[in-house]
């Protein structure tokens, strides 16, 4: 009972923390979208010439890294359960159970007109073998595909262009921090949630966030407050893609704090 209460409390606390983080994130987006550029830069402790090394470290410590927390890898037991517990094996198990009753239990105890000579375990053995082979193959295939996908992701390096120490430089996405001045062009992926400072014919695809099939034009203008943060035309969100145009933007949220 106590363990159950502890688990419920942990789950409740986690939900509460997520809600607080979400409210803080939305509040920050509302603020930067409706304020002048100077006010936005001052609030983020940055300037148009970018951050220096000291401030990069300071902001990384204050706001966190630009990495999304991944789900914990499933345990061996969970992966085995997923491999063996599926509709196909359940049907086979039911057939094995019926066969066990009709071909083994009833003859063994001479019930309902059966006699010991009718005892036959061959069907049960065949079905059990099919279940083991099917589950094992599925487990091995999923393990191999999962490992291959992880290795492929490790090989892929995505970068973006930022201004630091008054110089443009290319850095990995996970090195981006709040306050970085980033440059966007056609084909780029938005590295974090950003406030557009200046844009020229900038169109961004937000299909992965809002489901809108058409690219959205993004501008550097101050916006009126909007209840839906995805409606701001001067905010671009992490994971969306630049379809055309160019822009300069400042990072306002990174990692788990992004939308």
Residue pairs with C-beta under 8 A, 6 or more apart in sequence:
21 256
21 257
24 257
25 193
25 253
25 257
25 258
25 259
26 229
28 252
28 253
29 193
29 229
29 232
29 235
29 252
29 253
29 259
30 225
30 229
31 40
31 43
32 40
32 43
32 44
32 195
32 235
32 250
32 252
33 195
33 222
33 223
33 225
33 226
33 229
33 232
33 234
33 235
34 222
34 223
34 224
34 225
35 43
35 222
36 222
37 197
37 220
40 195
40 250
40 252
41 47
41 48
41 250
44 178
44 179
44 250
44 251
44 252
45 55
45 59
45 179
46 55
46 179
46 180
46 181
46 250
48 163
48 181
48 197
49 163
49 166
49 181
50 162
50 163
50 164
50 165
50 166
50 167
50 180
50 181
51 59
51 164
51 177
51 179
51 180
51 181
52 164
52 165
53 164
53 165
55 179
56 164
56 177
56 180
59 177
59 178
59 179
60 177
62 178
63 177
63 178
63 253
63 254
63 257
64 254
64 255
64 256
64 257
65 174
65 177
65 254
65 255
66 173
66 174
66 175
66 176
66 177
66 191
66 192
66 254
66 255
67 174
67 255
68 255
68 256
68 258
69 255
69 256
74 82
79 139
79 142
79 143
80 135
80 139
82 142
83 135
83 136
83 138
83 139
83 142
84 131
84 135
84 138
84 139
86 138
88 134
89 131
89 134
89 135
92 127
92 130
92 131
92 134
93 127
93 131
95 127
96 123
96 124
96 127
96 128
96 131
99 123
99 124
99 127
100 124
103 118
103 119
103 120
103 121
103 123
103 124
104 119
104 120
104 121
104 124
105 111
106 112
106 114
106 118
107 114
107 115
107 116
107 117
107 118
107 119
107 120
108 116
108 119
110 116
157 172
158 172
158 173
158 189
158 191
159 170
159 171
159 172
159 173
160 170
160 171
160 173
160 176
160 182
160 183
160 188
160 189
160 191
161 168
161 169
161 170
161 182
161 183
162 168
162 169
162 170
162 171
162 176
162 180
162 181
162 182
162 183
163 169
163 180
163 181
163 183
164 171
164 180
168 183
173 189
173 191
173 192
176 182
176 191
176 192
176 251
176 254
177 251
177 254
178 192
178 251
178 252
178 253
178 254
179 250
179 251
180 250
180 251
181 197
181 248
181 249
181 250
182 191
182 192
182 194
182 248
182 249
182 250
182 251
183 246
183 247
183 248
184 190
184 194
184 202
184 236
184 242
184 246
184 247
184 248
184 249
185 242
185 245
185 246
185 247
186 242
186 243
186 244
186 245
186 246
187 241
187 242
188 241
188 242
189 239
189 240
189 241
189 242
190 204
190 236
190 237
190 238
190 239
190 240
190 241
190 242
191 238
191 251
192 238
192 251
192 252
192 253
192 254
192 255
192 258
193 235
193 236
193 237
193 238
193 251
193 252
193 253
193 254
193 257
193 258
193 259
194 235
194 236
194 249
194 250
194 251
194 252
195 234
195 235
195 249
195 250
195 252
196 202
196 218
196 219
196 220
196 234
196 235
196 236
196 247
196 248
196 249
197 220
197 247
197 248
197 249
197 250
198 220
198 247
198 248
199 218
199 219
199 220
199 245
199 246
199 247
199 248
200 245
200 246
200 247
201 244
201 245
201 246
202 217
202 218
202 219
202 242
202 244
202 245
202 246
202 247
203 215
203 216
203 217
203 218
203 242
203 243
203 244
203 245
204 215
204 216
204 218
204 236
204 240
204 241
204 242
204 243
205 215
205 216
205 240
205 241
205 243
206 212
206 216
206 230
206 237
206 240
207 213
208 239
208 240
209 230
209 237
209 239
209 240
209 259
210 230
215 243
215 244
216 233
217 233
218 233
218 234
218 235
218 236
218 247
219 233
219 234
220 234
220 247
221 233
221 234
222 234
223 232
223 233
223 234
226 232
229 235
229 259
230 237
230 259
235 252
236 247
236 249
237 258
237 259
238 253
238 254
238 258
238 259
239 258
253 259
